[in-house]
Structures are given as C-alpha cells and as structure tokens.
Amino acid sequence: MGIKIERVILPDPHASGAFFRTSFGRTFERHMVLVEVVADGASGWGEVTAGENPFYNEEWTVRRG
C-alpha cells in the first residue's frame, strides 16, 4: 500500500507582499522554501526556514538567479 502524490506546489511567500513578524521586528524580505503536497485528498505543508546566510547554523538558503 502506498500514497499517490497528486500535486507538489511551491508557493512564493513574497507574492502576497506580506511581512513576517519575529522577535527582531517585521521582516519584509525573507528567503524560505514552502511546499504543499496533495495526496489522497489530503494536503500537507512543509517549510525550510533556515537563514539566508550561514551565521551560527550550518543550514542556509541560497537564492540563485
């Protein structure tokens, strides 16, 4: 028995023009990866919220052209 994935959607979180509120204040530009997977009539979301630069964490996002 398996799951048949119907759709994988990668929305652009900046398309809405919304900001993110964090403990540091409002952030209007943040590079992150959001993914929605639809399978068997259900929808699940995932995210990568690593920072844009490798400050104190070994994970970061790299924006390419």
mmCIF file of the N, C-alpha and C atoms, coordinates in Angstrom:
data_MODEL
# 
_entry.id   MODEL 
# 
loop_
_atom_site.group_PDB 
_atom_site.id 
_atom_site.type_symbol 
_atom_site.label_atom_id 
_atom_site.label_alt_id 
_atom_site.label_comp_id 
_atom_site.label_asym_id 
_atom_site.label_entity_id 
_atom_site.label_seq_id 
_atom_site.pdbx_PDB_ins_code 
_atom_site.Cartn_x 
_atom_site.Cartn_y 
_atom_site.Cartn_z 
_atom_site.occupancy 
_atom_site.B_iso_or_equiv 
_atom_site.pdbx_formal_charge 
_atom_site.auth_seq_id 
_atom_site.auth_comp_id 
_atom_site.auth_asym_id 
_atom_site.auth_atom_id 
_atom_site.pdbx_PDB_model_num 
ATOM 1   N N  . MET A 1 1  ? 0.846  -1.182 0.000   1.00 0.00 ? 1  MET A N  1 
ATOM 2   C CA . MET A 1 1  ? 0.000  0.000  0.000   1.00 0.00 ? 1  MET A CA 1 
ATOM 3   C C  . MET A 1 1  ? 0.887  1.241  0.000   1.00 0.00 ? 1  MET A C  1 
ATOM 4   N N  . GLY A 1 2  ? 0.550  2.186  -0.827  1.00 0.00 ? 2  GLY A N  1 
ATOM 5   C CA . GLY A 1 2  ? 1.346  3.398  -0.921  1.00 0.00 ? 2  GLY A CA 1 
ATOM 6   C C  . GLY A 1 2  ? 0.463  4.618  -1.032  1.00 0.00 ? 2  GLY A C  1 
ATOM 7   N N  . ILE A 1 3  ? 1.091  5.728  -1.142  1.00 0.00 ? 3  ILE A N  1 
ATOM 8   C CA . ILE A 1 3  ? 0.397  7.000  -1.293  1.00 0.00 ? 3  ILE A CA 1 
ATOM 9   C C  . ILE A 1 3  ? 0.686  7.525  -2.691  1.00 0.00 ? 3  ILE A C  1 
ATOM 10  N N  . LYS A 1 4  ? -0.339 7.921  -3.393  1.00 0.00 ? 4  LYS A N  1 
ATOM 11  C CA . LYS A 1 4  ? -0.171 8.516  -4.710  1.00 0.00 ? 4  LYS A CA 1 
ATOM 12  C C  . LYS A 1 4  ? -0.173 10.033 -4.556  1.00 0.00 ? 4  LYS A C  1 
ATOM 13  N N  . ILE A 1 5  ? 0.967  10.635 -4.833  1.00 0.00 ? 5  ILE A N  1 
ATOM 14  C CA . ILE A 1 5  ? 1.080  12.095 -4.748  1.00 0.00 ? 5  ILE A CA 1 
ATOM 15  C C  . ILE A 1 5  ? 0.426  12.691 -5.985  1.00 0.00 ? 5  ILE A C  1 
ATOM 16  N N  . GLU A 1 6  ? -0.548 13.556 -5.750  1.00 0.00 ? 6  GLU A N  1 
ATOM 17  C CA . GLU A 1 6  ? -1.284 14.185 -6.841  1.00 0.00 ? 6  GLU A CA 1 
ATOM 18  C C  . GLU A 1 6  ? -0.620 15.470 -7.311  1.00 0.00 ? 6  GLU A C  1 
ATOM 19  N N  . ARG A 1 7  ? -0.164 16.277 -6.353  1.00 0.00 ? 7  ARG A N  1 
ATOM 20  C CA . ARG A 1 7  ? 0.442  17.574 -6.689  1.00 0.00 ? 7  ARG A CA 1 
ATOM 21  C C  . ARG A 1 7  ? 1.497  17.938 -5.663  1.00 0.00 ? 7  ARG A C  1 
ATOM 22  N N  . VAL A 1 8  ? 2.527  18.638 -6.126  1.00 0.00 ? 8  VAL A N  1 
ATOM 23  C CA . VAL A 1 8  ? 3.507  19.282 -5.256  1.00 0.00 ? 8  VAL A CA 1 
ATOM 24  C C  . VAL A 1 8  ? 3.525  20.746 -5.671  1.00 0.00 ? 8  VAL A C  1 
ATOM 25  N N  . ILE A 1 9  ? 3.248  21.639 -4.720  1.00 0.00 ? 9  ILE A N  1 
ATOM 26  C CA . ILE A 1 9  ? 3.126  23.067 -5.002  1.00 0.00 ? 9  ILE A CA 1 
ATOM 27  C C  . ILE A 1 9  ? 4.191  23.805 -4.203  1.00 0.00 ? 9  ILE A C  1 
ATOM 28  N N  . LEU A 1 10 ? 4.923  24.680 -4.890  1.00 0.00 ? 10 LEU A N  1 
ATOM 29  C CA . LEU A 1 10 ? 5.940  25.514 -4.242  1.00 0.00 ? 10 LEU A CA 1 
ATOM 30  C C  . LEU A 1 10 ? 5.495  26.968 -4.344  1.00 0.00 ? 10 LEU A C  1 
ATOM 31  N N  . PRO A 1 11 ? 4.694  27.440 -3.392  1.00 0.00 ? 11 PRO A N  1 
ATOM 32  C CA . PRO A 1 11 ? 4.188  28.816 -3.480  1.00 0.00 ? 11 PRO A CA 1 
ATOM 33  C C  . PRO A 1 11 ? 5.294  29.834 -3.189  1.00 0.00 ? 11 PRO A C  1 
ATOM 34  N N  . ASP A 1 12 ? 5.124  31.022 -3.717  1.00 0.00 ? 12 ASP A N  1 
ATOM 35  C CA . ASP A 1 12 ? 6.057  32.121 -3.452  1.00 0.00 ? 12 ASP A CA 1 
ATOM 36  C C  . ASP A 1 12 ? 5.511  32.924 -2.277  1.00 0.00 ? 12 ASP A C  1 
ATOM 37  N N  . PRO A 1 13 ? 6.160  32.834 -1.100  1.00 0.00 ? 13 PRO A N  1 
ATOM 38  C CA . PRO A 1 13 ? 5.620  33.548 0.068   1.00 0.00 ? 13 PRO A CA 1 
ATOM 39  C C  . PRO A 1 13 ? 5.680  35.060 -0.064  1.00 0.00 ? 13 PRO A C  1 
ATOM 40  N N  . HIS A 1 14 ? 6.440  35.588 -1.032  1.00 0.00 ? 14 HIS A N  1 
ATOM 41  C CA . HIS A 1 14 ? 6.532  37.033 -1.206  1.00 0.00 ? 14 HIS A CA 1 
ATOM 42  C C  . HIS A 1 14 ? 5.471  37.584 -2.140  1.00 0.00 ? 14 HIS A C  1 
ATOM 43  N N  . ALA A 1 15 ? 4.749  36.700 -2.821  1.00 0.00 ? 15 ALA A N  1 
ATOM 44  C CA . ALA A 1 15 ? 3.750  37.152 -3.795  1.00 0.00 ? 15 ALA A CA 1 
ATOM 45  C C  . ALA A 1 15 ? 2.648  37.978 -3.145  1.00 0.00 ? 15 ALA A C  1 
ATOM 46  N N  . SER A 1 16 ? 2.347  37.718 -1.887  1.00 0.00 ? 16 SER A N  1 
ATOM 47  C CA . SER A 1 16 ? 1.264  38.444 -1.220  1.00 0.00 ? 16 SER A CA 1 
ATOM 48  C C  . SER A 1 16 ? 1.703  39.810 -0.713  1.00 0.00 ? 16 SER A C  1 
ATOM 49  N N  . GLY A 1 17 ? 3.011  40.046 -0.645  1.00 0.00 ? 17 GLY A N  1 
ATOM 50  C CA . GLY A 1 17 ? 3.511  41.310 -0.108  1.00 0.00 ? 17 GLY A CA 1 
ATOM 51  C C  . GLY A 1 17 ? 3.445  41.376 1.407   1.00 0.00 ? 17 GLY A C  1 
ATOM 52  N N  . ALA A 1 18 ? 3.130  40.260 2.041   1.00 0.00 ? 18 ALA A N  1 
ATOM 53  C CA . ALA A 1 18 ? 3.008  40.222 3.497   1.00 0.00 ? 18 ALA A CA 1 
ATOM 54  C C  . ALA A 1 18 ? 4.388  40.255 4.160   1.00 0.00 ? 18 ALA A C  1 
ATOM 55  N N  . PHE A 1 19 ? 4.411  40.608 5.417   1.00 0.00 ? 19 PHE A N  1 
ATOM 56  C CA . PHE A 1 19 ? 5.651  40.609 6.181   1.00 0.00 ? 19 PHE A CA 1 
ATOM 57  C C  . PHE A 1 19 ? 5.594  39.518 7.236   1.00 0.00 ? 19 PHE A C  1 
ATOM 58  N N  . PHE A 1 20 ? 6.759  39.189 7.765   1.00 0.00 ? 20 PHE A N  1 
ATOM 59  C CA . PHE A 1 20 ? 6.867  38.224 8.844   1.00 0.00 ? 20 PHE A CA 1 
ATOM 60  C C  . PHE A 1 20 ? 7.224  38.981 10.113  1.00 0.00 ? 20 PHE A C  1 
ATOM 61  N N  . ARG A 1 21 ? 6.536  38.662 11.200  1.00 0.00 ? 21 ARG A N  1 
ATOM 62  C CA . ARG A 1 21 ? 6.833  39.304 12.483  1.00 0.00 ? 21 ARG A CA 1 
ATOM 63  C C  . ARG A 1 21 ? 7.634  38.317 13.328  1.00 0.00 ? 21 ARG A C  1 
ATOM 64  N N  . THR A 1 22 ? 8.794  38.747 13.748  1.00 0.00 ? 22 THR A N  1 
ATOM 65  C CA . THR A 1 22 ? 9.657  37.916 14.582  1.00 0.00 ? 22 THR A CA 1 
ATOM 66  C C  . THR A 1 22 ? 10.003 38.691 15.838  1.00 0.00 ? 22 THR A C  1 
ATOM 67  N N  . SER A 1 23 ? 10.816 38.103 16.694  1.00 0.00 ? 23 SER A N  1 
ATOM 68  C CA . SER A 1 23 ? 11.253 38.797 17.908  1.00 0.00 ? 23 SER A CA 1 
ATOM 69  C C  . SER A 1 23 ? 12.150 39.986 17.581  1.00 0.00 ? 23 SER A C  1 
ATOM 70  N N  . PHE A 1 24 ? 12.667 40.039 16.352  1.00 0.00 ? 24 PHE A N  1 
ATOM 71  C CA . PHE A 1 24 ? 13.518 41.157 15.924  1.00 0.00 ? 24 PHE A CA 1 
ATOM 72  C C  . PHE A 1 24 ? 12.725 42.270 15.267  1.00 0.00 ? 24 PHE A C  1 
ATOM 73  N N  . GLY A 1 25 ? 11.425 42.058 15.068  1.00 0.00 ? 25 GLY A N  1 
ATOM 74  C CA . GLY A 1 25 ? 10.581 43.050 14.405  1.00 0.00 ? 25 GLY A CA 1 
ATOM 75  C C  . GLY A 1 25 ? 10.007 42.500 13.116  1.00 0.00 ? 25 GLY A C  1 
ATOM 76  N N  . ARG A 1 26 ? 9.576  43.398 12.258  1.00 0.00 ? 26 ARG A N  1 
ATOM 77  C CA . ARG A 1 26 ? 8.991  42.995 10.980  1.00 0.00 ? 26 ARG A CA 1 
ATOM 78  C C  . ARG A 1 26 ? 10.092 42.733 9.953   1.00 0.00 ? 26 ARG A C  1 
ATOM 79  N N  . THR A 1 27 ? 9.928  41.651 9.229   1.00 0.00 ? 27 THR A N  1 
ATOM 80  C CA . THR A 1 27 ? 10.850 41.305 8.154   1.00 0.00 ? 27 THR A CA 1 
ATOM 81  C C  . THR A 1 27 ? 10.055 41.288 6.863   1.00 0.00 ? 27 THR A C  1 
ATOM 82  N N  . PHE A 1 28 ? 10.442 42.136 5.928   1.00 0.00 ? 28 PHE A N  1 
ATOM 83  C CA . PHE A 1 28 ? 9.696  42.230 4.680   1.00 0.00 ? 28 PHE A CA 1 
ATOM 84  C C  . PHE A 1 28 ? 10.286 41.363 3.583   1.00 0.00 ? 28 PHE A C  1 
ATOM 85  N N  . GLU A 1 29 ? 11.516 40.927 3.735   1.00 0.00 ? 29 GLU A N  1 
ATOM 86  C CA . GLU A 1 29 ? 12.115 40.043 2.742   1.00 0.00 ? 29 GLU A CA 1 
ATOM 87  C C  . GLU A 1 29 ? 12.811 38.904 3.455   1.00 0.00 ? 29 GLU A C  1 
ATOM 88  N N  . ARG A 1 30 ? 12.354 37.707 3.191   1.00 0.00 ? 30 ARG A N  1 
ATOM 89  C CA . ARG A 1 30 ? 12.927 36.513 3.807   1.00 0.00 ? 30 ARG A CA 1 
ATOM 90  C C  . ARG A 1 30 ? 12.887 35.394 2.787   1.00 0.00 ? 30 ARG A C  1 
ATOM 91  N N  . HIS A 1 31 ? 14.015 34.804 2.497   1.00 0.00 ? 31 HIS A N  1 
ATOM 92  C CA . HIS A 1 31 ? 14.082 33.724 1.521   1.00 0.00 ? 31 HIS A CA 1 
ATOM 93  C C  . HIS A 1 31 ? 13.837 32.413 2.253   1.00 0.00 ? 31 HIS A C  1 
ATOM 94  N N  . MET A 1 32 ? 12.740 31.777 1.920   1.00 0.00 ? 32 MET A N  1 
ATOM 95  C CA . MET A 1 32 ? 12.410 30.498 2.537   1.00 0.00 ? 32 MET A CA 1 
ATOM 96  C C  . MET A 1 32 ? 11.750 29.616 1.503   1.00 0.00 ? 32 MET A C  1 
ATOM 97  N N  . VAL A 1 33 ? 11.662 28.359 1.828   1.00 0.00 ? 33 VAL A N  1 
ATOM 98  C CA . VAL A 1 33 ? 11.048 27.390 0.938   1.00 0.00 ? 33 VAL A CA 1 
ATOM 99  C C  . VAL A 1 33 ? 9.787  26.869 1.610   1.00 0.00 ? 33 VAL A C  1 
ATOM 100 N N  . LEU A 1 34 ? 8.658  27.001 0.939   1.00 0.00 ? 34 LEU A N  1 
ATOM 101 C CA . LEU A 1 34 ? 7.405  26.414 1.386   1.00 0.00 ? 34 LEU A CA 1 
ATOM 102 C C  . LEU A 1 34 ? 7.009  25.354 0.372   1.00 0.00 ? 34 LEU A C  1 
ATOM 103 N N  . VAL A 1 35 ? 6.429  24.279 0.850   1.00 0.00 ? 35 VAL A N  1 
ATOM 104 C CA . VAL A 1 35 ? 5.976  23.230 -0.056  1.00 0.00 ? 35 VAL A CA 1 
ATOM 105 C C  . VAL A 1 35 ? 4.644  22.681 0.443   1.00 0.00 ? 35 VAL A C  1 
ATOM 106 N N  . GLU A 1 36 ? 3.739  22.463 -0.483  1.00 0.00 ? 36 GLU A N  1 
ATOM 107 C CA . GLU A 1 36 ? 2.469  21.811 -0.175  1.00 0.00 ? 36 GLU A CA 1 
ATOM 108 C C  . GLU A 1 36 ? 2.396  20.543 -1.024  1.00 0.00 ? 36 GLU A C  1 
ATOM 109 N N  . VAL A 1 37 ? 2.085  19.434 -0.393  1.00 0.00 ? 37 VAL A N  1 
ATOM 110 C CA . VAL A 1 37 ? 1.933  18.163 -1.089  1.00 0.00 ? 37 VAL A CA 1 
ATOM 111 C C  . VAL A 1 37 ? 0.496  17.697 -0.911  1.00 0.00 ? 37 VAL A C  1 
ATOM 112 N N  . VAL A 1 38 ? -0.145 17.374 -2.025  1.00 0.00 ? 38 VAL A N  1 
ATOM 113 C CA . VAL A 1 38 ? -1.529 16.905 -2.016  1.00 0.00 ? 38 VAL A CA 1 
ATOM 114 C C  . VAL A 1 38 ? -1.519 15.439 -2.430  1.00 0.00 ? 38 VAL A C  1 
ATOM 115 N N  . ALA A 1 39 ? -2.130 14.591 -1.587  1.00 0.00 ? 39 ALA A N  1 
ATOM 116 C CA . ALA A 1 39 ? -2.182 13.156 -1.866  1.00 0.00 ? 39 ALA A CA 1 
ATOM 117 C C  . ALA A 1 39 ? -3.425 12.559 -1.236  1.00 0.00 ? 39 ALA A C  1 
ATOM 118 N N  . ASP A 1 40 ? -4.100 11.737 -1.977  1.00 0.00 ? 40 ASP A N  1 
ATOM 119 C CA . ASP A 1 40 ? -5.281 11.028 -1.480  1.00 0.00 ? 40 ASP A CA 1 
ATOM 120 C C  . ASP A 1 40 ? -6.297 11.963 -0.838  1.00 0.00 ? 40 ASP A C  1 
ATOM 121 N N  . GLY A 1 41 ? -6.466 13.150 -1.414  1.00 0.00 ? 41 GLY A N  1 
ATOM 122 C CA . GLY A 1 41 ? -7.451 14.101 -0.915  1.00 0.00 ? 41 GLY A CA 1 
ATOM 123 C C  . GLY A 1 41 ? -7.011 14.890 0.307   1.00 0.00 ? 41 GLY A C  1 
ATOM 124 N N  . ALA A 1 42 ? -5.792 14.678 0.788   1.00 0.00 ? 42 ALA A N  1 
ATOM 125 C CA . ALA A 1 42 ? -5.272 15.409 1.947   1.00 0.00 ? 42 ALA A CA 1 
ATOM 126 C C  . ALA A 1 42 ? -4.155 16.340 1.494   1.00 0.00 ? 42 ALA A C  1 
ATOM 127 N N  . SER A 1 43 ? -3.913 17.375 2.289   1.00 0.00 ? 43 SER A N  1 
ATOM 128 C CA . SER A 1 43 ? -2.880 18.353 1.984   1.00 0.00 ? 43 SER A CA 1 
ATOM 129 C C  . SER A 1 43 ? -1.952 18.482 3.179   1.00 0.00 ? 43 SER A C  1 
ATOM 130 N N  . GLY A 1 44 ? -0.645 18.473 2.909   1.00 0.00 ? 44 GLY A N  1 
ATOM 131 C CA . GLY A 1 44 ? 0.342  18.659 3.976   1.00 0.00 ? 44 GLY A CA 1 
ATOM 132 C C  . GLY A 1 44 ? 1.342  19.723 3.578   1.00 0.00 ? 44 GLY A C  1 
ATOM 133 N N  . TRP A 1 45 ? 1.836  20.461 4.573   1.00 0.00 ? 45 TRP A N  1 
ATOM 134 C CA . TRP A 1 45 ? 2.764  21.563 4.326   1.00 0.00 ? 45 TRP A CA 1 
ATOM 135 C C  . TRP A 1 45 ? 4.093  21.285 5.005   1.00 0.00 ? 45 TRP A C  1 
ATOM 136 N N  . GLY A 1 46 ? 5.155  21.793 4.380   1.00 0.00 ? 46 GLY A N  1 
ATOM 137 C CA . GLY A 1 46 ? 6.485  21.738 4.970   1.00 0.00 ? 46 GLY A CA 1 
ATOM 138 C C  . GLY A 1 46 ? 7.200  23.050 4.695   1.00 0.00 ? 46 GLY A C  1 
ATOM 139 N N  . GLU A 1 47 ? 8.245  23.305 5.440   1.00 0.00 ? 47 GLU A N  1 
ATOM 140 C CA . GLU A 1 47 ? 8.972  24.559 5.267   1.00 0.00 ? 47 GLU A CA 1 
ATOM 141 C C  . GLU A 1 47 ? 10.443 24.377 5.610   1.00 0.00 ? 47 GLU A C  1 
ATOM 142 N N  . VAL A 1 48 ? 11.257 25.217 5.002   1.00 0.00 ? 48 VAL A N  1 
ATOM 143 C CA . VAL A 1 48 ? 12.662 25.347 5.378   1.00 0.00 ? 48 VAL A CA 1 
ATOM 144 C C  . VAL A 1 48 ? 12.822 26.804 5.774   1.00 0.00 ? 48 VAL A C  1 
ATOM 145 N N  . THR A 1 49 ? 13.108 27.043 7.009   1.00 0.00 ? 49 THR A N  1 
ATOM 146 C CA . THR A 1 49 ? 13.201 28.417 7.494   1.00 0.00 ? 49 THR A CA 1 
ATOM 147 C C  . THR A 1 49 ? 14.619 28.796 7.882   1.00 0.00 ? 49 THR A C  1 
ATOM 148 N N  . ALA A 1 50 ? 15.585 28.074 7.335   1.00 0.00 ? 50 ALA A N  1 
ATOM 149 C CA . ALA A 1 50 ? 16.979 28.428 7.599   1.00 0.00 ? 50 ALA A CA 1 
ATOM 150 C C  . ALA A 1 50 ? 17.242 29.837 7.093   1.00 0.00 ? 50 ALA A C  1 
ATOM 151 N N  . GLY A 1 51 ? 18.188 30.508 7.681   1.00 0.00 ? 51 GLY A N  1 
ATOM 152 C CA . GLY A 1 51 ? 18.506 31.882 7.292   1.00 0.00 ? 51 GLY A CA 1 
ATOM 153 C C  . GLY A 1 51 ? 19.153 31.961 5.923   1.00 0.00 ? 51 GLY A C  1 
ATOM 154 N N  . GLU A 1 52 ? 19.287 33.179 5.429   1.00 0.00 ? 52 GLU A N  1 
ATOM 155 C CA . GLU A 1 52 ? 19.878 33.392 4.118   1.00 0.00 ? 52 GLU A CA 1 
ATOM 156 C C  . GLU A 1 52 ? 21.384 33.223 4.117   1.00 0.00 ? 52 GLU A C  1 
ATOM 157 N N  . ASN A 1 53 ? 21.999 33.372 5.262   1.00 0.00 ? 53 ASN A N  1 
ATOM 158 C CA . ASN A 1 53 ? 23.459 33.302 5.360   1.00 0.00 ? 53 ASN A CA 1 
ATOM 159 C C  . ASN A 1 53 ? 23.861 32.321 6.457   1.00 0.00 ? 53 ASN A C  1 
ATOM 160 N N  . PRO A 1 54 ? 25.053 31.737 6.347   1.00 0.00 ? 54 PRO A N  1 
ATOM 161 C CA . PRO A 1 54 ? 25.497 30.754 7.357   1.00 0.00 ? 54 PRO A CA 1 
ATOM 162 C C  . PRO A 1 54 ? 26.092 31.418 8.600   1.00 0.00 ? 54 PRO A C  1 
ATOM 163 N N  . PHE A 1 55 ? 25.255 32.050 9.418   1.00 0.00 ? 55 PHE A N  1 
ATOM 164 C CA . PHE A 1 55 ? 25.759 32.726 10.607  1.00 0.00 ? 55 PHE A CA 1 
ATOM 165 C C  . PHE A 1 55 ? 26.208 31.720 11.661  1.00 0.00 ? 55 PHE A C  1 
ATOM 166 N N  . TYR A 1 56 ? 25.328 31.199 12.457  1.00 0.00 ? 56 TYR A N  1 
ATOM 167 C CA . TYR A 1 56 ? 25.685 30.256 13.508  1.00 0.00 ? 56 TYR A CA 1 
ATOM 168 C C  . TYR A 1 56 ? 25.164 28.855 13.215  1.00 0.00 ? 56 TYR A C  1 
ATOM 169 N N  . ASN A 1 57 ? 24.541 28.678 12.092  1.00 0.00 ? 57 ASN A N  1 
ATOM 170 C CA . ASN A 1 57 ? 23.906 27.420 11.757  1.00 0.00 ? 57 ASN A CA 1 
ATOM 171 C C  . ASN A 1 57 ? 24.495 26.895 10.453  1.00 0.00 ? 57 ASN A C  1 
ATOM 172 N N  . GLU A 1 58 ? 24.635 25.591 10.339  1.00 0.00 ? 58 GLU A N  1 
ATOM 173 C CA . GLU A 1 58 ? 25.182 25.026 9.109   1.00 0.00 ? 58 GLU A CA 1 
ATOM 174 C C  . GLU A 1 58 ? 24.175 24.984 7.978   1.00 0.00 ? 58 GLU A C  1 
ATOM 175 N N  . GLU A 1 59 ? 22.918 25.314 8.238   1.00 0.00 ? 59 GLU A N  1 
ATOM 176 C CA . GLU A 1 59 ? 21.896 25.331 7.200   1.00 0.00 ? 59 GLU A CA 1 
ATOM 177 C C  . GLU A 1 59 ? 21.596 26.762 6.784   1.00 0.00 ? 59 GLU A C  1 
ATOM 178 N N  . TRP A 1 60 ? 21.503 26.976 5.477   1.00 0.00 ? 60 TRP A N  1 
ATOM 179 C CA . TRP A 1 60 ? 21.077 28.269 4.988   1.00 0.00 ? 60 TRP A CA 1 
ATOM 180 C C  . TRP A 1 60 ? 20.507 28.105 3.592   1.00 0.00 ? 60 TRP A C  1 
ATOM 181 N N  . THR A 1 61 ? 19.760 29.105 3.159   1.00 0.00 ? 61 THR A N  1 
ATOM 182 C CA . THR A 1 61 ? 19.195 29.076 1.818   1.00 0.00 ? 61 THR A CA 1 
ATOM 183 C C  . THR A 1 61 ? 20.069 29.932 0.922   1.00 0.00 ? 61 THR A C  1 
ATOM 184 N N  . VAL A 1 62 ? 20.177 29.538 -0.309  1.00 0.00 ? 62 VAL A N  1 
ATOM 185 C CA . VAL A 1 62 ? 20.957 30.287 -1.293  1.00 0.00 ? 62 VAL A CA 1 
ATOM 186 C C  . VAL A 1 62 ? 20.020 30.635 -2.431  1.00 0.00 ? 62 VAL A C  1 
ATOM 187 N N  . ARG A 1 63 ? 19.872 31.902 -2.689  1.00 0.00 ? 63 ARG A N  1 
ATOM 188 C CA . ARG A 1 63 ? 18.994 32.326 -3.778  1.00 0.00 ? 63 ARG A CA 1 
ATOM 189 C C  . ARG A 1 63 ? 19.815 32.409 -5.056  1.00 0.00 ? 63 ARG A C  1 
ATOM 190 N N  . ARG A 1 64 ? 19.361 31.699 -6.050  1.00 0.00 ? 64 ARG A N  1 
ATOM 191 C CA . ARG A 1 64 ? 20.059 31.688 -7.334  1.00 0.00 ? 64 ARG A CA 1 
ATOM 192 C C  . ARG A 1 64 ? 19.138 32.242 -8.409  1.00 0.00 ? 64 ARG A C  1 
ATOM 193 N N  . GLY A 1 65 ? 19.722 33.153 -9.210  1.00 0.00 ? 65 GLY A N  1 
ATOM 194 C CA . GLY A 1 65 ? 19.133 33.823 -10.338 1.00 0.00 ? 65 GLY A CA 1 
ATOM 195 C C  . GLY A 1 65 ? 17.792 33.573 -10.689 1.00 0.00 ? 65 GLY A C  1 
# 
